[in-house]
Amino acid sequence: MSDHAHDIEITYRKIFARLRTRKKFAIKSIEGTKVIIEQDEEICGQKEPRKFELDGEKELEQFVTAENQAEREIESQLSGNQMPYR
């Protein structure tokens, strides 16, 4: 692995480590500037992994930010008195 590829992987892993969600995500692979993230999702007992292909640091940052924001919204709904399913 070249130094540049190693630096990219370290950067991606640092960004990925900021992911704060109950969903299960894992970095599947890093190919050049592309990062493949897999979400381990169970639907009706069946494992249905979803793949996200992100091209570059900026897209990974946006993905982490969006997932964290969605998690915060779920948290606030669950902790609030408004039940979203009424």
DSSP file with accessible surface (Angstrom, degrees, kcal/mol):
  #  RESIDUE AA STRUCTURE BP1 BP2  ACC     N-H-->O    O-->H-N    N-H-->O    O-->H-N    TCO  KAPPA ALPHA  PHI   PSI    X-CA   Y-CA   Z-CA
    1    1 A M              0   0  160      0, 0.0     2,-0.0     0, 0.0     0, 0.0   0.000 360.0 360.0 360.0 129.5    0.0    0.0    0.0
    2    2 A S     >  -     0   0   72      1,-0.1     4,-2.4     4,-0.0     5,-0.2  -0.273 360.0-110.6 -73.0 162.8    1.4    3.4   -1.0
    3    3 A D  H  > S+     0   0  130      1,-0.2     4,-2.7     2,-0.2     5,-0.2   0.897 119.0  52.7 -59.7 -40.1    1.7    6.2    1.6
    4    4 A H  H  > S+     0   0  130      2,-0.2     4,-2.4     1,-0.2    -1,-0.2   0.931 110.5  46.1 -63.3 -46.1   -1.0    8.1   -0.2
    5    5 A A  H  > S+     0   0   38      1,-0.2     4,-2.4     2,-0.2    -1,-0.2   0.891 112.8  51.3 -63.3 -38.8   -3.4    5.2   -0.1
    6    6 A H  H  X S+     0   0   88     -4,-2.4     4,-2.4     2,-0.2    -2,-0.2   0.916 109.5  49.9 -64.1 -42.2   -2.5    4.6    3.5
    7    7 A D  H  X S+     0   0   91     -4,-2.7     4,-2.6     2,-0.2    -2,-0.2   0.899 110.1  50.6 -62.4 -42.8   -3.2    8.3    4.3
    8    8 A I  H  X S+     0   0   23     -4,-2.4     4,-3.0     2,-0.2     5,-0.2   0.936 110.2  49.8 -61.6 -45.0   -6.6    8.2    2.5
    9    9 A E  H  X S+     0   0   47     -4,-2.4     4,-2.6     2,-0.2    -2,-0.2   0.928 111.2  48.4 -62.0 -43.5   -7.5    5.1    4.5
   10   10 A I  H  X S+     0   0   67     -4,-2.4     4,-2.2     2,-0.2    -1,-0.2   0.943 113.2  48.2 -61.2 -46.2   -6.6    6.7    7.8
   11   11 A T  H  X S+     0   0   46     -4,-2.6     4,-2.2     1,-0.2    -2,-0.2   0.936 112.8  48.0 -59.7 -47.9   -8.6    9.9    6.9
   12   12 A Y  H  X S+     0   0    6     -4,-3.0     4,-2.9     1,-0.2    -1,-0.2   0.910 111.3  50.2 -61.6 -41.2  -11.6    7.8    5.9
   13   13 A R  H  X S+     0   0  116     -4,-2.6     4,-2.0    -5,-0.2    -1,-0.2   0.874 109.3  51.6 -68.0 -34.1  -11.5    5.7    9.1
   14   14 A K  H  < S+     0   0  144     -4,-2.2     4,-0.5    -5,-0.2    -1,-0.2   0.918 113.3  44.3 -66.0 -43.9  -11.3    8.9   11.2
   15   15 A I  H >< S+     0   0    5     -4,-2.2     3,-1.6     1,-0.2    -2,-0.2   0.944 113.5  50.9 -63.6 -47.0  -14.3   10.4    9.4
   16   16 A F  H >< S+     0   0   37     -4,-2.9     3,-2.0     1,-0.3    -2,-0.2   0.854 100.2  64.2 -60.6 -34.6  -16.2    7.0    9.7
   17   17 A A  T 3< S+     0   0   58     -4,-2.0    -1,-0.3     1,-0.3    -2,-0.2   0.707  91.5  65.5 -65.0 -18.1  -15.4    6.8   13.4
   18   18 A R  T <  S+     0   0  113     -3,-1.6     2,-0.4    -4,-0.5    -1,-0.3   0.515  73.0 117.0 -81.6  -3.3  -17.6   10.0   13.9
   19   19 A L    <   -     0   0   22     -3,-2.0     2,-0.5    -4,-0.2    46,-0.1  -0.519  43.1-176.3 -68.3 119.6  -20.6    8.0   12.9
   20   20 A R        +     0   0  175     -2,-0.4     2,-0.3    44,-0.3    51,-0.1  -0.801  32.5 116.7-121.7  86.6  -23.0    7.9   15.9
   21   21 A T        -     0   0   31     -2,-0.5     4,-0.1     2,-0.2    47,-0.1  -0.985  67.0-127.0-149.1 155.6  -26.0    5.7   14.9
   22   22 A R  S    S+     0   0  137     -2,-0.3     2,-0.1     2,-0.1    -1,-0.1   0.599  83.8 100.7 -80.9 -10.5  -27.6    2.5   16.1
   23   23 A K  S    S-     0   0   74      1,-0.1     2,-0.8    18,-0.0    -2,-0.2  -0.451  81.2-118.9 -68.5 150.7  -27.5    1.3   12.4
   24   24 A K  E     +A   40   0A 147     16,-0.6    16,-2.7    -2,-0.1     2,-0.3  -0.833  40.8 170.0 -99.4 110.4  -24.6   -1.1   11.8
   25   25 A F  E     -A   39   0A  26     -2,-0.8     2,-0.3    14,-0.2    14,-0.2  -0.889   7.9-179.0-116.0 149.9  -22.2    0.2    9.1
   26   26 A A  E     -A   38   0A  53     12,-2.1    12,-3.0    -2,-0.3     2,-0.7  -0.994  34.3-114.3-144.8 145.1  -18.8   -1.1    8.1
   27   27 A I  E     -A   37   0A  25     -2,-0.3    10,-0.2    10,-0.2     3,-0.1  -0.717  30.8-175.4 -77.0 117.5  -16.2    0.0    5.6
   28   28 A K  E     -     0   0A 121      8,-3.0     2,-0.3    -2,-0.7    -1,-0.2   0.894  60.1 -24.1 -80.9 -47.2  -16.2   -2.9    3.1
   29   29 A S  E     -A   36   0A  37      7,-1.3     7,-3.0     2,-0.0     2,-0.5  -0.989  45.3-140.7-162.1 159.7  -13.3   -1.6    1.0
   30   30 A I  E     +A   35   0A  42     -2,-0.3     2,-0.5     5,-0.2     5,-0.2  -0.994  20.7 178.8-127.3 119.2  -11.4    1.4   -0.1
   31   31 A E  E >   -A   34   0A 118      3,-2.5     3,-2.2    -2,-0.5     2,-0.3  -0.936  64.0 -53.4-125.0 104.7  -10.3    1.5   -3.7
   32   32 A G  T 3  S-     0   0   58     -2,-0.5    24,-0.0     1,-0.3   -24,-0.0  -0.504 122.4 -21.6  64.4-123.0   -8.4    4.6   -4.6
   33   33 A T  T 3  S+     0   0   74     -2,-0.3    23,-1.9    -3,-0.1     2,-0.3   0.500 119.7  98.9 -94.5  -5.4  -10.6    7.5   -3.5
   34   34 A K  E <   -AB  31  55A  68     -3,-2.2    -3,-2.5    21,-0.2     2,-0.4  -0.624  53.9-166.1 -82.6 139.7  -13.8    5.4   -3.5
   35   35 A V  E     -AB  30  54A   0     19,-2.8    19,-2.8    -2,-0.3     2,-0.6  -0.991   7.8-152.3-125.9 132.0  -15.0    3.9   -0.2
   36   36 A I  E     -AB  29  53A  15     -7,-3.0    -8,-3.0    -2,-0.4    -7,-1.3  -0.932  13.6-170.4-105.1 120.4  -17.6    1.2   -0.1
   37   37 A I  E     -AB  27  52A   0     15,-3.0    15,-3.1    -2,-0.6     2,-0.4  -0.919   5.5-156.6-111.8 136.3  -19.7    1.2    3.1
   38   38 A E  E     -AB  26  51A  41    -12,-3.0   -12,-2.1    -2,-0.4     2,-0.6  -0.942   4.0-151.6-115.1 134.9  -22.1   -1.7    3.8
   39   39 A Q  E     -AB  25  50A   6     11,-3.3    11,-2.3    -2,-0.4     2,-1.0  -0.927  13.6-141.0-104.0 122.7  -25.1   -1.4    6.1
   40   40 A D  E     +A   24   0A  67    -16,-2.7   -16,-0.6    -2,-0.6     2,-0.4  -0.744  34.6 173.3 -83.5 104.2  -26.0   -4.6    7.8
   41   41 A E        -     0   0   52     -2,-1.0     7,-4.0     7,-0.1     2,-0.5  -0.952  23.5-154.4-122.5 134.6  -29.8   -4.4    7.7
   42   42 A E  E     -C   47   0B 118     -2,-0.4     2,-0.5     5,-0.2     5,-0.2  -0.932  10.4-176.1-109.1 126.6  -32.3   -7.1    8.7
   43   43 A I  E >  S-C   46   0B  87      3,-2.8     3,-2.2    -2,-0.5    -2,-0.0  -0.980  76.7 -21.2-122.1 116.2  -35.7   -7.0    7.1
   44   44 A C  T 3  S-     0   0  130     -2,-0.5    -1,-0.1     1,-0.3     3,-0.1   0.885 127.5 -52.1  52.2  43.0  -38.1   -9.6    8.4
   45   45 A G  T 3  S+     0   0   56      1,-0.2     2,-0.5    -3,-0.0    -1,-0.3   0.386 115.2 117.0  80.1  -7.1  -35.3  -11.7    9.7
   46   46 A Q  E <   -C   43   0B 126     -3,-2.2    -3,-2.8     2,-0.0     2,-0.5  -0.822  69.4-123.0 -96.0 132.8  -33.5  -11.7    6.4
   47   47 A K  E     +C   42   0B 120     -2,-0.5    -5,-0.2    -5,-0.2    -7,-0.1  -0.620  32.7 177.4 -73.7 123.5  -30.0  -10.1    6.1
   48   48 A E        -     0   0   94     -7,-4.0    -7,-0.1    -2,-0.5     2,-0.1  -0.728  12.4-160.8-127.7  78.9  -30.3   -7.4    3.5
   49   49 A P        -     0   0   72      0, 0.0     2,-0.4     0, 0.0    -9,-0.2  -0.410   4.9-152.9 -65.9 134.5  -26.9   -5.6    3.3
   50   50 A R  E     -B   39   0A 109    -11,-2.3   -11,-3.3    -2,-0.1     2,-0.4  -0.910   7.2-147.9-105.4 139.0  -27.1   -2.2    1.6
   51   51 A K  E     -B   38   0A 136     -2,-0.4     2,-0.5   -13,-0.2   -13,-0.2  -0.871   9.2-166.6-110.3 140.4  -24.1   -0.8   -0.1
   52   52 A F  E     -B   37   0A  37    -15,-3.1   -15,-3.0    -2,-0.4     2,-0.7  -0.994   5.7-159.9-122.3 123.5  -23.1    2.8   -0.4
   53   53 A E  E     -B   36   0A 122     -2,-0.5     2,-0.4   -17,-0.2   -17,-0.2  -0.923  14.2-174.9-106.6 113.8  -20.4    3.8   -2.8
   54   54 A L  E     -B   35   0A  19    -19,-2.8   -19,-2.8    -2,-0.7     2,-0.9  -0.914  17.5-146.0-114.1 136.5  -18.9    7.1   -1.9
   55   55 A D  E     -B   34   0A  76     -2,-0.4     4,-0.4   -21,-0.2   -21,-0.2  -0.806  61.8 -21.6-106.9  91.8  -16.4    8.9   -4.0
   56   56 A G  S  > S-     0   0   13    -23,-1.9     4,-1.8    -2,-0.9     5,-0.2  -0.127  83.2 -65.6 104.3 168.3  -14.0   10.9   -1.9
   57   57 A E  H  > S+     0   0  100      1,-0.2     4,-2.7     2,-0.2     5,-0.2   0.876 124.6  55.9 -61.4 -41.3  -13.6   12.4    1.5
   58   58 A K  H  > S+     0   0  157      1,-0.2     4,-2.4     2,-0.2    -1,-0.2   0.920 108.1  47.2 -63.4 -43.9  -16.4   15.0    0.9
   59   59 A E  H  > S+     0   0   81     -4,-0.4     4,-2.3     2,-0.2    -1,-0.2   0.890 112.2  50.7 -65.5 -37.9  -19.1   12.5    0.1
   60   60 A L  H  X S+     0   0    0     -4,-1.8     4,-2.6     2,-0.2     5,-0.2   0.929 109.6  50.6 -64.9 -43.1  -18.1   10.4    3.1
   61   61 A E  H  X S+     0   0   60     -4,-2.7     4,-2.6     1,-0.2    -2,-0.2   0.924 111.4  48.3 -57.7 -45.9  -18.3   13.5    5.4
   62   62 A Q  H  X S+     0   0  111     -4,-2.4     4,-2.7     2,-0.2    -1,-0.2   0.896 110.9  51.0 -63.7 -40.1  -21.8   14.2    4.0
   63   63 A F  H  X S+     0   0   21     -4,-2.3     4,-2.6     2,-0.2     5,-0.2   0.946 112.3  45.6 -61.9 -49.2  -22.9   10.6    4.5
   64   64 A V  H  X S+     0   0    2     -4,-2.6     4,-2.6     1,-0.2   -44,-0.3   0.934 114.3  48.9 -61.9 -45.1  -21.7   10.6    8.2
   65   65 A T  H  X S+     0   0   82     -4,-2.6     4,-2.4    -5,-0.2    -2,-0.2   0.931 112.7  47.6 -61.0 -45.5  -23.3   14.0    8.8
   66   66 A A  H  X S+     0   0   59     -4,-2.7     4,-2.4     2,-0.2    -2,-0.2   0.916 113.2  47.5 -64.9 -43.2  -26.6   12.9    7.2
   67   67 A E  H  X S+     0   0   26     -4,-2.6     4,-2.1     2,-0.2    -1,-0.2   0.911 112.9  48.7 -65.4 -41.4  -26.8    9.6    9.2
   68   68 A N  H  X S+     0   0   20     -4,-2.6     4,-2.3    -5,-0.2    -2,-0.2   0.896 111.1  50.6 -64.7 -39.4  -25.9   11.4   12.5
   69   69 A Q  H  X S+     0   0   78     -4,-2.4     4,-2.2    -5,-0.2    -2,-0.2   0.927 109.6  50.1 -63.9 -44.3  -28.6   14.0   11.8
   70   70 A A  H  X S+     0   0   35     -4,-2.4     4,-2.1     1,-0.2    -2,-0.2   0.909 110.5  50.7 -61.1 -40.3  -31.2   11.3   11.1
   71   71 A E  H  X S+     0   0   20     -4,-2.1     4,-2.7     1,-0.2    -1,-0.2   0.915 108.6  51.2 -64.5 -41.8  -30.2    9.5   14.3
   72   72 A R  H  X S+     0   0  132     -4,-2.3     4,-2.5     1,-0.2    -1,-0.2   0.890 109.1  51.5 -63.3 -38.1  -30.6   12.8   16.3
   73   73 A E  H  X S+     0   0  102     -4,-2.2     4,-2.1     2,-0.2    -1,-0.2   0.914 110.6  47.8 -65.5 -41.3  -34.1   13.3   14.8
   74   74 A I  H  X S+     0   0   68     -4,-2.1     4,-2.7     1,-0.2     5,-0.2   0.938 111.6  51.3 -63.0 -45.5  -35.1    9.8   15.9
   75   75 A E  H  X S+     0   0   92     -4,-2.7     4,-2.3     1,-0.2    -2,-0.2   0.910 110.1  48.3 -57.5 -45.2  -33.7   10.4   19.3
   76   76 A S  H  X S+     0   0   70     -4,-2.5     4,-1.4     1,-0.2    -1,-0.2   0.881 111.8  49.9 -68.7 -33.9  -35.6   13.6   19.8
   77   77 A Q  H  < S+     0   0   96     -4,-2.1    -2,-0.2     1,-0.2    -1,-0.2   0.927 112.9  46.9 -66.7 -41.9  -38.9   12.0   18.6
   78   78 A L  H  < S+     0   0  106     -4,-2.7    -2,-0.2     1,-0.2    -1,-0.2   0.852 116.3  43.3 -69.6 -33.7  -38.4    9.1   21.0
   79   79 A S  H  < S+     0   0   97     -4,-2.3    -1,-0.2    -5,-0.2    -2,-0.2   0.672 104.3  79.5 -87.2 -15.4  -37.6   11.3   23.9
   80   80 A G  S  < S-     0   0   22     -4,-1.4    -3,-0.0    -5,-0.2    -4,-0.0  -0.249  87.0-116.4 -83.4 175.0  -40.3   13.8   23.2
   81   81 A N  S    S+     0   0  148      2,-0.1     2,-0.6    -2,-0.0    -1,-0.1   0.649  88.2  95.5 -85.6 -16.6  -44.0   13.5   24.0
   82   82 A Q        -     0   0  149      2,-0.0    -2,-0.2    -5,-0.0     3,-0.0  -0.667  66.2-151.5 -78.7 120.4  -45.1   13.6   20.4
   83   83 A M    >   -     0   0   67     -2,-0.6     3,-1.5     1,-0.1    -5,-0.1  -0.830   3.9-150.6 -92.0 120.9  -45.5   10.0   19.1
   84   84 A P  T 3  S+     0   0   76      0, 0.0    -1,-0.1     0, 0.0    -6,-0.0   0.714  90.6  55.8 -67.7 -15.7  -44.8   10.0   15.4
   85   85 A Y  T 3         0   0  183     -3,-0.0    -3,-0.0     0, 0.0    -2,-0.0   0.349 360.0 360.0-101.9   8.3  -47.1    7.1   14.7
   86   86 A R    <         0   0  231     -3,-1.5    -4,-0.0     0, 0.0     0, 0.0  -0.444 360.0 360.0 -75.1 360.0  -50.3    8.5   16.2
